[in-house]
Amino acid sequence: MKITLNQDPAFPETEVVINCPQADEEILRLVAMLRVYQKKLVGVKDGGRHLLDVKDILYIDTADKKTFLYTEKAVYESALKLYELEDSLRELDFLRAGRSVIVNFRRIRSIRPELGGRLLVAMDNGEQVYVSRQYAGELKDKLREVERSILQ
């Protein structure tokens, strides 16, 4: 793969162009990663509405019928339901970790097996999230996919 970066103050905005003979799985994954930088979510904190970059969200969970977005430094409430967020963030490497939790795969620091088939995931900020046995397989598959892409 050839990568070219053209810098010029005269460019009005950043534009990414991918030239390829065919859009294979690797290219589609690259496009999905670039889309992460464009996607925003609205979070409420201290009465104010904040625009959050999706790439900054570590994980999302629900409690008492409310949905919360966790970043490294703060927790925001979302008006969206967990299933709505899961559907819209799936292509951006957000994975279901439990009945009430979604994790940002790109913000995982480490994964450790636990008793009963669960996984303990440490996020970039050191917070830990359990992945239930029901969803552990999806996370393991994603990990194998990353390992395979590195070996290619």
Salt bridges, closest charged atoms under 4 A:
GLU25 OE2 - ARG29 NH2 3.19
ASP46 OD2 - LYS45 NZ 3.92
ASP53 OD1 - LYS40 NZ 2.23
ASP53 OD2 - LYS55 NZ 3.96
ASP56 OD1 - LYS55 NZ 3.41
GLU72 OE2 - ARG107 NH2 2.49
GLU86 OE2 - ARG90 NH2 3.45
GLU86 OE1 - ARG96 NH2 2.79
ASP93 OD2 - ARG106 NH2 2.68
ASP93 OD1 - LYS142 NZ 2.62
GLU114 OE2 - ARG112 NH2 2.79
ASP124 OD2 - ARG107 NE 2.56
ASP141 OD1 - ARG144 NH2 2.61
GLU145 OE2 - ARG29 NE 3.64
GLU145 OE2 - LYS142 NZ 3.42
